Amino acid sequence: MTSQVSLQLKSPYLVFIAGVDSVHYAKTGLGLVQWCPELVAGQLRFAGNSLDLGVPDMTMQQAADAGVKSIVIGVAPTGGAIDDRWIASLEDAAKLGLDIVSGLHSRLEDFPGVVSAAQSTGVQLINVRTPPKGLPVGSGQKRSGKRVLMVGTDCAVGKKYTALALTKSLQKLGVKATFRATGQTGIMIAGSGIPIDAVVADFISGAAEVVSPANDPDHWDVIEGQGSLFNPSYAGVSLGLLHGSQPDALVICHDATRKVIDGRPHITLPTLPECIDLHLRCGQLTNADITCVGVSVNTSGLPDHQRNTYLQALSDEIGLICVDSVMDSCDAIADYLVSHFDTHSNKEEIGDHA
Amino acid sequence: MTSQVSLQLKSPYLVFIAGVDSVHYAKTGLGLVQWCPELVAGQLRFAGNSLDLGVPDMTMQQAADAGVKSIVIGVAPTGGAIDDRWIASLEDAAKLGLDIVSGLHSRLEDFPGVVSAAQSTGVQLINVRTPPKGLPVGSGQKRSGKRVLMVGTDCAVGKKYTALALTKSLQKLGVKATFRATGQTGIMIAGSGIPIDAVVADFISGAAEVVSPANDPDHWDVIEGQGSLFNPSYAGVSLGLLHGSQPDALVICHDATRKVIDGRPHITLPTLPECIDLHLRCGQLTNADITCVGVSVNTSGLPDHQRNTYLQALSDEIGLICVDSVMDSCDAIADYLVSHFDTHSNKEEIGDHA
């Protein structure tokens, strides 16, 4: 029942990059191609745009003919607004029966031509920043399935990347694992999820319960984290997500060179033991057996020759597996996870990710 | 600047109790008369209703003539809906230039006659469950003034009552103290505030910063708490409120007979030392000097002869002042607060509550 209130996107996608020719502004499109190539049928670029996501070029008609279900705006210009030059294309998409998916600040509903085109064919205009209606209050009631939540010493320390990498590592082992998205880019990649920081405060943990519903006892939900218990702007979001996820396992995400909270130079970053301890203590409210299984560190700010040494020293110090997810993958954490929880692969179920 | 986004109600009030004749459904009206009699000009009851708040009866015209600025719906029928039989009266109020203030679930904007009457005179329709627009993200930046926050071992343990009682106790000492409301009934009593559990999750701590803005160094904001760090449904709200309030002092509110979290029989209530410890630990993020100054216990569930014994034993055990705010007032906590923080009264400022 609860999964009905999660956002649901229809694939395959046509990634719309229009005239945007900078990689920097096409992170959403690049993320889709990197993490869910199986959902991406192609890209639509305006004539003369040399930016290439490495997937087939398609016209809107070709996409519709190929069975594409959604056009996903894969670019985010400065300001996060929908560009007037895109409107004709978006209207065409709607007329051809494609849902339009946007993660931008400006709303698709504010463009009358797009709205009337969508109404004429009954397609959906989906803004992944807008949470679904009808979210419940969190119950704290124990549910089946295994859950691992990414948490952080701060915001923007690689929680989404780590969750996606860990999901892939688990799936490589043949373990049933699903990435669960709580932010806009994650939702586009997963095709479903809830933008947890946009829900009304009373429903944070309830939304988290919806994002990772009850599942098979040997199935892992790998949940994208948000904010940090140590970031004074967003800690409420993080605590509600922790309680609602009732995780069996935590992966702590960290940036090796960060000393203070992002944008809050007066607040020192917690140490990893402090961070682990507070998360375990708070997490025990909804899962008495919660444990921390590893640390994912962004070491890109360190000199190359120090990166492995840093991770090894950290691992020795805190007694946990420490990896850089980009450099090392999350295979070591995945191995530990399935071994510790005895959720080994059933070889006949390889590929069952739902 | 920040205080502009807090809800602001105009007094004096006419309390509207209409045909509701049960004390149980008139808690808002009773709270207004108990806690801010100076704001209440009178009550409006329908003919034959014997429920009496103990303030003068007024017709709508008499209220307008007497300078009443707002009609406040002081009753909450089962279901929380606006009763069709009230509409003619509410229209009259708007036509006479009174703002209409409601804390009910149904919205004043859904009654076209009320809306057009309000438009004709330019009065406001204020739903105190709806947060103001334009809330900032919390900054965690230290601000001047003293703040004491009510927190709880659970929801519904007397946080609002304790905050109001402590404000009165401080004001009796001549200390500059302001009650800061974070819930709907509190907002009506205070005349301003933000319904903190109704804001978008990303803005919880920012809303809390707005609720208790910078003030004189010897001024106390007494902040109404919400939820509990130990309630899995609402802990995110509580943590954001704790961080945004950056309190110097905490008062822990507790119910002497409660054993499990309200509505969550599978979750044991924390002990008071556990509760104090987690609050201090989390609160140190935005105020390194946070301290707990007392405990306010609802002992009404105990046999009369055990109540004082219970409070004394608890005080001996945890080394803090323990009172029942209803039975004892909060005078002892107020005395300790001003003595510990050296914010004693300046006799020339008695009565300056802003």
Interface residues (C-beta under 8 A of the other chain):
Chain A: V137 G138 S139 G140 Q141 K142 I196 D197 A198 V199 V200 A201 D202 I204 S205 G206 L229 F230 P232 S233 Y234 A235 G236 V237 S238 L239 G240 L241 H243 G244 I261 R264 H266 I267 L278 R281 C282 L285 T286
Chain B: V137 G138 S139 G140 Q141 K142 I196 D197 A198 V199 V200 A201 D202 I204 S205 G206 L229 F230 P232 S233 Y234 A235 G236 V237 S238 L239 G240 L241 H243 G244 I261 R264 H266 I267 L278 R281 C282 L285 T286
